[in-house]
């Protein structure tokens, strides 16, 4: 699963229950807040990997006319 922000503890519960095994996140700007500390603990206990995504491109263009 790819997300912009690291999931909070309530979102982490849903991720675990849906069987997702890896979460790729772009930013963890709330790293020190309790709900995000709890979500890392939940992921660790459930065996869900979480990896910070490091983009190689600065800009992405989506052309909806070609879809």
Secondary structure, 3 states (H helix, E strand, C coil): CEEEECCCHHHHHHHHHCCCCEEEEEECCCCCCHHHHHHHHHHHHHCCEEEECCCCCCCCCCCHHHC
